Amino acid sequence: MYRKTYVEIDCEKLENNIKEIKEKYNDYKYYIGVVKANAYGHGIESVKYMIKGGINYLAVSSLEEALKIRNIEKEVPILILEPISYDGIKVAVENNLTITIDNKEYFDKLLKDKINIKFHIKVDSGMNRFGFKNSEDIKYVFLNSTSSLYLEGIYTQLFSGVGETYKKELNKFKTLTNNIDLNKIEIVHLDRSLTLEQHDKNEFETGIRLGILMYGFNKQRYALSWKRKLLNKILNKKDNFVPSKLELKTVLKFFTEVIEIKDVSKDEIIGYGGMYDNKENVRIAILPYGFADFSFINKSYVYINGKKYNIVVNYMDITAVIIDDDIKVGDKVEIFGENISIREASRLANVNVYKLLTSITYRVPRIYNYKGKKKEVEY
Ligand SMILES: Cc1ncc(COP(=O)(O)O)c(C=O)c1O
């Protein structure tokens, strides 16, 4: 790495997060690690440490993502969550991948073409994304699957894990599957990170899909903003969320460094067309990261040597912050991680942590730190 803008992943914390989840929720047979979008920005090298922690299945969005993981992990089962286009089937079979089926026609085509592959049925319990919406079709696939076109799992994506919405979604799932015996299907998975803790496990569930929890974020019941609390009070809306009992740690830190320092007098401009209107003489530090490294830089701050410094401009590759005499070229800069938490950074950028994390681009190398031993990976 020559340009010192990088992400550091604490792999031990990642491993421990999964152990913590498994210890508190030990009733599942399949812990499915959701590693789409380059493992939520953490990079797919993270998968190794998830497996060490106890993940025994992976899930990704596309065939392309699955193949990247299969390159580094030969054995672990991988489920592709989006239905894949039919021209990818041969490659999926060759790479021992599990596909999602969400309609009868697709299933029939596989049957007719004598394709040997494992699949999961996706049920649409209300989100109107992918999924069967007809119980007869589900029954048909259940009855006609074979040991070659093998029905290994069935799942849905829940919008909510609490209250009336959850009840409605669950009932819809049950109604759509009431023609089949769920106990005859190896992996039944409905819940994801933020619904796991919100209700008791249904007896028929054998798997759980874990995304954002693994990376260290649980439902923060008490983190509701005062505006939200007030609104809930006015609308007489109860905050139904169960407080999390998981002790998790975030694992990702994002750093850069000071590469230049400039004194700018108040009659000079900073940035294209004078983006920053400096009303007085200022000293600025130039940092080698911009919106091509990370989309959500805004006019907030970074952390250098124990203090926060305001960002004044950012470009595709460069960001400038106003500094004082304490800062020198070569100083390490935290964009977020420890002193500016990821939650704080996402609040400042006005996006959720999913968006924040997945917006760190391929240009940023990831350094995997496992108990002090470091490995750098470019994506
Ligand atoms: C189908 C499906 N399952 C599970 C997940 C993981 O969600 P979470 O990160 O909330 O666990 C996602 C995330 O987008 C998803 O689309």
The ligand as an SDF file (V2000), in Angstrom:
LIG
                    3D

 16 16  0  0  0  0  0  0  0  0999 V2000
  -32.6850  -11.7430    2.0560 C   0  0  0  0  0  0  0  0  0  0  0  0
  -31.8290  -11.1100    3.1060 C   0  0  0  0  0  0  0  0  0  0  0  0
  -31.5660  -11.8060    4.2220 N   0  0  0  0  0  0  0  0  0  0  0  0
  -30.7980  -11.2970    5.1970 C   0  0  0  0  0  0  0  0  0  0  0  0
  -30.2560  -10.0390    5.0970 C   0  0  0  0  0  0  0  0  0  0  0  0
  -29.4090   -9.5450    6.2270 C   0  0  0  0  0  0  0  0  0  0  0  0
  -29.9980   -8.4960    6.8770 O   0  0  0  0  0  0  0  0  0  0  0  0
  -29.3380   -7.9730    8.2410 P   0  0  0  0  0  0  0  0  0  0  0  0
  -28.1030   -7.2750    7.8700 O   0  0  0  0  0  0  0  0  0  0  0  0
  -30.3590   -7.0340    8.7670 O   0  0  0  0  0  0  0  0  0  0  0  0
  -29.1130   -9.1700    9.0710 O   0  0  0  0  0  0  0  0  0  0  0  0
  -30.5160   -9.2660    3.9730 C   0  0  0  0  0  0  0  0  0  0  0  0
  -29.9360   -7.9310    3.8970 C   0  0  0  0  0  0  0  0  0  0  0  0
  -30.1900   -7.0780    3.1290 O   0  0  0  0  0  0  0  0  0  0  0  0
  -31.3220   -9.8160    2.9460 C   0  0  0  0  0  0  0  0  0  0  0  0
  -31.6210   -9.1300    1.8330 O   0  0  0  0  0  0  0  0  0  0  0  0
  1  2  1  0
  2  3  1  0
  2 15  2  0
  3  4  2  0
  4  5  1  0
  5  6  1  0
  5 12  2  0
  6  7  1  0
  7  8  1  0
  8  9  2  0
  8 10  1  0
  8 11  1  0
 12 13  1  0
 12 15  1  0
 13 14  2  0
 15 16  1  0
M  END
$$$$
